[in-house]
Every structure is written in structure tokens, then in C-alpha cells.
């Protein structure tokens, strides 16, 4: 282990050394070099001691530079008090070519001094993109280091969702699986969690309170569990959801039914620090709706309902406001509406994936091999009546994990072209959502205490003290 650890540290050619608590960095500019690319690759594709040493080093470099995982909770509470507003936080699901995509995000954020941004991955995405929480955090930190981004990183577990079908057959087992993932995420540095029990809403019940009961009771239970997992000095930002994305539009009355039941249930569990935001449904769907020719259907977004829900969440419950999911495939002229009506957060995913898969620089043979893989391994995703274009569009995310190494290893000029288009997209979104300049809000409201990971420290220190280490 000692020689492996020393090899990882030596990638920085003496600019990084061990310290009693973590590492010291003599020249932060040296982190913006291909050495970080190599450390990130080891953190992702390495094995055993090499992988763990790389992840430990990235974590500690983030602690040393300021690019460390943090909770956005205090900023959201400030918004609920009316101390800040006028912007909508983009929560971006980084699925494909994660390192290049995250680097593009940080370049755009740094240029615009945007601090109120979230990097997230959903429960389902963890599986099909083959990115466990510890890997995801390492990649996000590495991308920030590579681009010289030194603000806190808001890394989020998106849609930590209870599966309705599994819940029906084994309620405690399914909720237990969600808790297990959340514990793994928090341990890795996910200090923002969306606990999604909206799948348990039962619209067949006669009253709104009864329709939302399982949703708010399980949301409170999971919130209490999250509070039990928090590291010292961190209050995880927790989100809940009152309407499942793609289903019936949410109403203010449903918001009241959920929040009143949730707050009562949470107090009954001996907890008082609840959610910071509430996700609602106002007309979007995950991934959008693809038409037979591969084009996207128009979305009928109910901005009036979204504004009313966000206002009620802030004014009556002290939350940051409402959260809109499934927004990345909206037309470009829609995004400016969100800060105007004080939407707290929007979730963006599919369009970034589309930029990669549909990019003209993506090798044609790779595109065809992905399609062949989908034909063989994802045939169950094809619905009766789907055209090939509809099937490939909906199913291709399942190829992200199996083709991860190959996508990461595309020629530099191909990755640069794709990353350039991603960066332009992020720049546009940050402008439209009015998050440029929010670095000042982060510095004012957010505390990001240092959290050292000590698991490898004894071995690392031994390696540093051993004159024969690395031989």
C-alpha cells in the first residue's frame, strides 16, 4: 500500500505533501494539470489500494483548496426568510463523460462567479451509469481542482426514490434500501439529499391528507434517518416531493396537506430540522416526450401553479420554495421564467446526455456499437409501437456504464469539442437562471466545515515517513 500511495502523491511532483490533518498544497496552480486527470482516472478505473489512495487524496485536496462537499441548507433557509432570492439553482445530473462534463460546469461557473449550483445523481443513475457515491464525489472534486474552482461543492442524491411496486410487496425492505443508499451517499460527501416518497401518493383516497399520508410519514422517517447520519457541523439539505414527475399536476392544497402531516410526523420522531425545499409536478416529464421521428414534443408547463406553490412553500413553511424536475428539454426561452417566479431549484439531466450522444464528433462506429448493445441488452425498454428513434433515445442512457471507459478515452479533440458545447450550454443556463454572481451568497450564508477522511491516513503517513517508500 505504501508504494501505491506514494506513486499517487508523486503525480504532483512535490507540490502536494502530507500534513497532520490531510495534505498541504504548495502551489494550487499545479492542481490544474494533467496530474489531476491521472489521479481522477485512478479513482475511477483503478482497483484496490490505488483507487482508494486516489480517492483519499482528491478528498483531502478538496478540503485544502475549498472545493469541499457542503450543504446548501443554510442558503435555502435564508431564501425562506426572504434574505435572498431572484435566482433558480440548477441541479445538474452528471451522467455521461462525468469528468469532462463536470469540468465544463466548473469552467462556466467560475467565469460567471456562480456558486449556487448543484451536482447530482439519482438512485437509478447510480446503477446504470456505474457511479457509486464515493466515485462520483471523487470525480466532482477532481473536476473542480482541475479548473481552479474553490467554492463549496453541493453534491446531491437526487430521487432517493421508494419504488412503488417493491414497496407494495415489502414496505420496510424497500425503505431500508433507500436508507442504505442515503447512508452511503452521506458518508461519501453527499450533503444534499432528495428523499422521494411521492410514489406512495394514493389518489384513490377520499381526502388530500389521506392521499399524502404514506408520502409524508415515510418522508419524515427518512428525514429523521438522514439527521442521524450527518457528520459534525453539517445539516444536510433535504428535499421532499408531493407529486411524481410526469403524473398529475400538483396543487397548493396538496402542498398544505403534505407539509402539515410531515411536520407533525417529524416532531413525533423527535426531530425539528425538516426539509429545505419541496418538489412539485407542473407539466414536465423526465427526459421529455420523444416523437416517432426523434424530435421532442412541446411541454405545457404551468408556470402559474409553479409560482403559487413556490410562494406558499416560502411564506407559510419557510422553505426555499418549489423545485421543478424534468426541465432540461424545455425550449431555451423557458428558463428565464424560473427565477422570475422565484422557483428555488430546477433539475436538468437529459439534454446534457443528448449533447454527448448526438454530437457530430462522436465516432460513428461507437454510436453504432452503442445501438447494437441496446438492441441486445435493453430490448425490454422498447414499448409496443416505438420507432427505432424513440427506442434508442429512451434507452441509450443504459449504455453509459458499459461504455464508460471508452467514452472517457475518446480522442482529446473529440472530448474537447463535446466539452465546448456542454460549456456553452451551462453558460447559457447559468445566465438564464440568474445564478451568475451567487458566489457572494455562498460566501455569506454557507458554512463548509472541513471533514477529513482518516481511513487511509495511517498508511499514508507511514509511507511519507518511510525513506524506502516507493522503491
Buried (B, 14 or more C-beta within 10 A) or exposed (E): BBBBBBBBBEBBEEBBEBEEEBBEBEEBEBBEBEBBBBBBBBBBBBEEBBBBBBBBBBBBBBBBBBBBBBBBBBBBBBBBEEEBBEBBBBBBBBBBBBBBBBBBBBBBBBBBBBBBBBBBBBBBBBEBBBBBBBBBBBBBBBBBBBBBBBBBBBBBBBBBBBBBEBBEEEBEEBBEBBBEBBBBBBBBBBBBBBBBBBBBBEEEEEEBBEBBBBBBBBBBBBBBBBBEBBEEEBBBBBBBBBBBBBEEBBBBEBBBBBBBBBBEBBEEBEBEBBBBBBBBBBBBBBBBBBBEEEEBEEBEBBBEBBBBBBBBBBEEBBBBBBBBBBBBBBEEEBBEBBBEBBBBBBBBBBBBBBBBBBBEBBEEEBBEBBBEBBBEEBEEBBEEEBBEBBBBBBBBBBBBBBBBEEBBEBEEEBBEBBBEBBBEBBBEBBBBBBBBBBBEBBEEBBEBEEBBBEEBBEBBBEBBEEEEBBE
